[in-house]
Amino acid sequence: MIIQPDGDSLLFITQPDHARLAGETIAHWQDDGFPTHPRRDVILLAAREHDNGWVEEDASTHVDEDGTPLDFVSVPVSVRHRIWPRAADRTAARSPYAGALIAQHALAVYSSTRSNPGWEEFFRTMTERRDTLLARSGIDFETLQQDYAFVNAADRISLAFCTGWHEPLESHGRRIILTPQHTVEISPDPFAGARVPLRIRARRLPRRGFESSSSLRRALDDAPVEFLESTAAGMG
């Protein structure tokens, strides 16, 4: 779950919704030969589905011992470990190469934790998953690394918007930042001057504690859906 602070409220956005927006956004990418890329469709699939392993977690939700809702950064390590094999395997049923791209995404996202205690099995599992799926696809690792850059950029553009983070993000030589006007700016420009619409559904709750994960889930089910809208635009 992505939880975006907004005054006295919290906006809750599911990880699969964030991933769908990532796929929709990267579909507008005009640079790097992407419009005619031979694996464009499978890269878009990986971008759209990269967080499908969170479906179960977002359905149950998580709170800490004080009842504070936990987002995808704050949930226990065990949760973060179990969602990625699920995401890679689900997507691999449609495309082994898309599953390999998602496994590579897991390894990239958590690369800073590689030497942390308790993460050894995660990196072993996801590396094996990636390599097995890559072998099934018949595509080499160097090609995967090149194609993964699109998935990474898609994730970061959507993440900047959905989280409300204003700190700049980097993605394979591009700078991505959410401006004070809530436009996501990417430089150098990958969209050939176009402004790409961003729209995501969210549920708003007041900032407060909850007795349990199930009470948070009930509150979210009762909260009306609203939509956050903005644009992504290239700079330079």
C-alpha positions in Angstrom: 0.0 0.0 0.0 1.1 3.5 -0.8 0.1 6.0 1.8 0.4 9.7 0.9 0.0 12.3 3.7 -2.4 15.1 2.8 -2.9 17.5 5.6 -5.0 15.8 8.3 -5.7 12.9 6.0 -4.0 9.9 4.5 -4.5 8.9 0.9 -4.3 5.1 0.3 -3.3 3.9 -3.1 -2.9 0.2 -3.9 0.4 -1.1 -5.3 -1.3 -2.7 -8.3 -3.0 0.6 -9.2 0.4 2.4 -9.0 1.8 -0.3 -11.3 -1.0 0.1 -13.8 -0.2 3.8 -13.9 3.5 3.0 -14.4 2.6 1.0 -17.5 0.2 3.6 -18.9 2.8 6.3 -18.5 5.8 4.5 -20.0 3.6 3.7 -23.0 4.1 7.4 -24.0 7.9 7.1 -24.0 9.3 8.3 -27.3 13.0 8.2 -26.7 15.5 5.3 -26.9 13.7 3.7 -29.8 10.8 2.6 -27.6 7.9 3.2 -30.0 9.3 0.5 -32.3 11.1 -1.6 -29.7 10.8 -5.3 -30.6 9.9 -6.2 -26.9 7.7 -3.2 -26.2 4.6 -5.1 -25.4 6.3 -7.4 -22.9 8.1 -4.5 -21.2 4.7 -2.8 -20.8 3.4 -6.0 -19.3 6.2 -6.1 -16.8 5.6 -2.4 -15.9 1.9 -2.9 -15.5 2.2 -6.1 -13.4 5.4 -5.5 -11.4 3.4 -5.0 -8.1 0.8 -7.7 -8.5 2.4 -9.6 -5.6 1.0 -6.9 -3.3 -2.6 -7.8 -4.0 -3.0 -10.0 -0.9 -1.1 -7.5 1.3 -3.2 -4.6 0.2 -6.4 -6.6 0.7 -5.5 -7.4 4.3 -3.5 -4.2 5.1 -1.0 -3.8 7.8 -0.7 -1.7 11.0 2.0 -1.5 13.6 1.6 -2.2 17.4 0.3 1.4 17.9 -2.3 0.9 15.1 -0.5 3.2 12.6 -1.1 2.1 9.0 2.0 0.8 7.3 3.0 1.6 3.8 5.1 -0.5 1.4 8.3 0.9 2.9 7.3 0.2 6.5 5.7 -3.2 6.4 7.8 -6.0 8.0 10.7 -7.4 6.0 8.9 -10.8 5.7 6.1 -9.1 3.8 8.5 -7.5 1.3 10.3 -10.8 0.9 7.2 -12.8 0.0 5.6 -10.5 -2.5 8.3 -10.6 -5.2 8.4 -14.3 -6.0 4.6 -14.1 -6.2 4.8 -11.2 -8.7 7.4 -12.8 -10.9 5.7 -16.2 -11.0 2.2 -14.7 -11.8 3.6 -12.6 -14.6 5.8 -15.4 -15.9 2.6 -17.5 -16.6 1.9 -15.0 -19.3 5.5 -14.2 -20.3 8.7 -15.7 -18.8 10.6 -12.6 -19.9 8.2 -10.2 -18.2 8.6 -12.3 -15.1 12.4 -12.0 -15.4 12.1 -8.3 -15.7 10.0 -8.2 -12.5 12.6 -10.4 -10.7 15.3 -7.9 -11.8 13.2 -5.1 -10.5 13.1 -6.7 -7.1 16.8 -7.1 -7.0 17.3 -3.5 -8.1 14.8 -2.0 -5.7 16.4 -3.6 -2.7 20.0 -3.5 -3.8 21.1 -1.3 -0.9 20.0 -4.1 1.5 22.1 -6.8 -0.1 24.6 -7.0 2.8 21.9 -6.6 5.5 21.4 -9.6 7.8 18.3 -11.6 6.9 18.3 -10.6 3.2 20.6 -13.3 1.8 17.8 -15.8 1.0 15.8 -13.0 -0.7 18.6 -12.2 -3.1 19.4 -15.9 -3.7 15.7 -16.6 -4.4 15.2 -13.7 -6.7 18.4 -14.2 -8.6 17.5 -17.8 -9.3 14.0 -16.8 -10.3 15.4 -14.2 -12.7 18.0 -16.5 -14.3 15.5 -19.4 -14.6 12.9 -17.2 -16.3 15.5 -15.6 -18.5 16.7 -19.0 -19.7 13.1 -20.0 -20.5 12.7 -16.8 -22.5 15.8 -17.3 -24.6 16.9 -13.7 -24.0 20.4 -12.9 -22.7 21.1 -10.9 -19.5 22.7 -7.9 -21.2 19.4 -7.4 -23.2 17.4 -7.7 -20.0 19.5 -5.0 -18.3 18.8 -2.7 -21.2 15.1 -3.4 -21.3 14.8 -3.1 -17.5 15.7 0.6 -17.7 12.1 1.2 -19.1 10.5 -0.7 -16.2 12.6 1.2 -13.7 11.7 4.6 -15.2 8.0 3.7 -15.3 8.0 2.7 -11.6 9.8 5.9 -10.5 7.5 8.3 -12.5 4.4 6.7 -11.0 6.0 6.4 -7.6 6.9 10.1 -7.4 3.3 11.0 -8.2 1.6 8.4 -6.0 3.7 8.9 -2.9 3.8 12.7 -3.1 7.6 12.6 -2.5 9.4 15.8 -3.7 12.9 14.4 -3.4 14.4 13.8 -6.9 14.7 10.2 -8.1 17.3 8.9 -10.6 16.6 6.3 -13.3 19.3 5.3 -15.7 20.6 8.8 -16.4 17.3 10.6 -16.0 16.1 12.8 -13.2 12.5 12.5 -12.0 11.0 14.9 -9.5 7.6 15.9 -8.3 7.3 19.7 -8.4 5.5 21.8 -5.8 2.7 22.0 -8.5 2.5 18.2 -8.4 3.7 17.8 -12.0 6.3 15.0 -12.4 9.2 16.4 -14.4 11.6 14.0 -16.2 14.9 15.2 -17.7 16.1 14.7 -20.3 12.6 14.7 -21.9 11.5 11.2 -23.0 8.1 12.3 -24.3 9.0 14.4 -27.3 7.4 17.5 -25.7 4.1 15.8 -24.8 2.4 16.2 -21.5 1.3 12.8 -20.2 -1.8 12.6 -18.0 -1.5 10.9 -14.6 -4.7 9.7 -12.9 -4.8 7.3 -9.9 -7.7 6.3 -7.6 -7.3 6.7 -3.8 -9.2 6.4 -0.6 -8.9 9.1 2.0 -9.0 8.4 5.8 -8.3 10.8 8.7 -4.9 10.4 10.4 -5.5 8.1 13.3 -4.7 4.8 14.8 -6.7 1.5 14.1 -7.3 -1.4 16.5 -6.2 -3.9 13.9 -5.5 -4.5 10.2 -9.0 -5.6 9.8 -10.4 -2.4 11.2 -8.3 -0.4 8.8 -9.5 -2.6 6.0 -13.2 -2.0 7.0 -12.5 1.8 7.1 -10.9 1.7 3.6 -13.9 -0.3 2.3 -16.3 2.3 3.6 -14.2 5.3 2.3 -15.3 6.8 -1.1 -13.0 6.5 -4.0 -11.4 9.8 -5.2 -9.0 10.4 -8.1 -5.7 12.2 -8.1 -4.8 13.9 -11.4 -1.8 15.6 -12.8 0.7 15.3 -15.6 4.2 14.1 -16.4 6.3 16.3 -18.6 9.8 16.1 -20.0 12.3 18.9 -19.4 15.3 19.7 -21.6 
